[in-house]
Amino acid sequence: MWFAKKVTIYKKKDKQTWQKIKDVLRETGLKGVRASHYPIDSLNACGCGAKVDPRNFGSGGHIDRHVYFVDVRLEDESRAKHILSERGIETFVDPDPMGKTGRI
């Protein structure tokens, strides 16, 4: 289980669906699931080491710039997708979560 090959079944900038997937896979007791997130921005907008991002102070408030992903063991991929499809949750792997304009 520690060194099992893993496959990404979900990768997108959508925290709500990611949370649903995590909850469903936890309920079913599927082992070896890794669910995490990472920031999409490599640098903050206002310079090196700045902790305050001026883009978060607009009328919409804080902007979520994280990509959320779920990895499962290769042998559990079809089972996990089947469990999620039964609950009406679509798995999606975005090949370019930054978008064409998000590259530096």
Beta strands, then each sheet from edge to edge (+ up, - down):
strand 1: 6-12
strand 2: 34-39
strand 3: 66-73
sheet 1: 1+ 3- 2+
end
